[in-house]
Amino acid sequence: YLQWMYPDAKFIFLVRNPWDCWRSYKGYVWTYRWPKQVITKVSQFAMLWKKQTSELLKFSGGNSMVLRYEDFLKDDFDWDGLREFTELPNITQKGLEKRIRGIAIKPQPVSELDLVTIEKICGPLANQLGYVGLKETKFD
């Protein structure tokens, strides 16, 4: 739909390690589809991550690009490649210097069951992207 509305636009989608993403999210309440689809359980979260990531990868190419969040934050990120893709010559890392935080709640521990559930649901797709566990990302 966005491509149809903005045919000359470029889209950049960030994908994050599902284990790390759950660690950041756990304890929050998020409504995926109002009013009934509230994401509170690790299994709901993992299924949504898998679905969304699969869809993003399916439509990557042309005017859209999928980047791993972890790569985007690295000091040696390919800013020239991003500038070339977006056709925006002034994009720099400087924009990442200021972090804006959402609601501050104390992080909740990730249980062994959480880790196993994410592995069961997201494992094959996550591994394809170089994600192998909590705080474990393979870098090329």
N, C-alpha and C positions, 0 to 999 in steps of 0.2 A: 504494500500500500504506500509506504513512504517513497519507494523507488518511483512509483507512478506519479505521486504528488510532486516529487523533486527529482526529475530524471537526471539532472547533472550533479546531484549530491553524491558525496562519498560517505560511506558508513564504516565506522570502526567499532568492532565489538570486542570487549575484553572478557576473557574466560579465566576463572581463577581455580586453583587447586580445590577440589570439593571438600577435602578434609579441613584445610585451612579456612575455607569459606564457612563451613559449619561451625568451626571454633569461634569465628567472629560473630556469627549469627545466633548461636545457641543462647536461649534465654529471652530473645526478642519475640514478639508476636507480629506476624506479618500476614496481611490478607492478600492472597494472590488473586482471588476472584471474589469480589464483594457480593453478597454478605456471608457466603457459606464456606468458602475454601480458605481456611486459615492454616498457615504453615507453622506447626508447633513441634512436630515429631521429626526425628532424623530421617525416617523412611520417606516422609512427604518431601522433605528438603532434597534428599538424594534423587528421588524420582523426577522432581522438577529440574534439578541441575542436569540430569541426563537428557531429559526431553529438550530443554532449552539449548544445551550445548550441541546436541545432535542436529537440531534445526539450524543453528548458526553455522555449523560446519557445512551443512548441505548447501546453503546459499552463499557461502563464501566465494569470492571471485568477482570479477567485473568491477562493480562499484562498491564492493564491500570487502572488508579484511577482518579476520579474526586474529587477535593478539593474545598471548598469555599475559595476564596481569603481572606475573613475576618478571617476565622479560621486559615489559614496559618500564618497570621500576629500576632495572639494572643500570649501572653507570655506563656500560658499553652498549646501550640500546641503539639500534640503527635509526637515528633521527633523520638521516639523509633519505633512507628508504620511505619513512613516513611522510616526509616533506614531498617527496616525489609522487607518492600515491595520492596524497591529498591535494597536490598542486598549491600548497600553502608554504611558501619559502621561509616564513618567519616563525614556524613552530619550533620551540626549544624546550629543553628540560626545565627551564626556569619556572614554568607553570606548575611543576610538581613540588616546588619548595614549600608552599603553604598548604598545610593539610587542614581540612575542615572536617571536624568530627560530628557525628550525629548524637543521638542520645547516649549519655555515658552510663552504662551499667557495668557492674563488676563481671568480668568474664566467668563463665561457668565451665567447670572441667568437662573435657570430652572423655566419655567412658569407652571402655574396650568394646562394648556393644555398639556404640556410635561408629567406631572405626570399622568394625566388621560389617555393619549394615551398609555403610558407604562403599566399602570394597565390593560387597555382593551386588549392589545396584549399579554403581558407577565404575567399578574397577576396570573393565576392558576399555571403555571410552577414555577414562582418566589416564590409563597407562599409555594409550595411543598418543596422548598429548604430553607425556613425560611426567605425569603425576603418579607417585607411587605410595603416598601416605602423608600423614600429618607432618608438615614442615619438610617434606621430601619431594623435591622437583628435580628432574634430570634436566640439566642445561646442555644445549648443543655447543 
